[in-house]
Amino acid sequence: ENLNATVAWEVFDLSLFSSFPNAALVINNYSVINKVPFEGDTLVSGQQLKLNMGITQLLNGGGDPIKLDEIILNKAKLNIKVDVNGNANYDIAIKEDTPGTIENTEEAGNGFTFDLQHYELNDSEVIYTDESTKTCLTLSEFNHEGTGDFSMDTMQLDTQTSTIVSYKMEGEEYLNKTAIVLDAVFQMDLFNQKYSFLKNEARINDLPLT
């Protein structure tokens, strides 16, 4: 009801034993399909989405959000589009002032909070197409993970990324299936939205960048 999109999945499972003492919410073969103005386009789909949390989170009261510790996406495909007018297909949240929507303040606290310690995207694909700038970026065989304490206002995020990159702009091809590996550490001030590199090591087609 809060999204201008159709969300679907085949399997929705709660596991207590395989991940004990944590609990794992596993969603298999999921998809998010856009509505107008990108009607019928698949924003995101994937083989598996896994949400890990402390088992005590399942005992929270009905008005308390569930705190997630880890998110893992396997074989995900993210298809980001921006049209010539600057409309983005990922802008799917229905605005509060949209006619016909009513904010229920009693339910505002329900849902998830992201006190993440770790996240992963495994064997995934990201496609970014911007018709306003005539730009297309494809990240295939995309593997990325990050470790840090997102519950803090300031944090250090350790990341590892490997992917195959293709990039075009205004018909000119700048990268064509180029292998990139990046290990980077970020200092993040989440409260003030300030981010900086502490360390990074990159390789392009196995050649180190210095």
Secondary structure, 3 states (H helix, E strand, C coil): CCECEEEECCEEEEECCCCCCEEEEEEEEEEEEECCCCCCCEEEEEEEEEEEEEHHHHHCCCCCCEECCEEEEEEEEEEEEECCCCCECCCCECCCCCCCCCCCHHHCCCCEECCCCEEEEEEEEEEEEECCCCEEEEEEEEEEEEECCCCCCEEEEEEEEEEEEEEEECCEEEEEEEEEEEEEEEEEECCCCEEEEEEEEEEECCEEEC
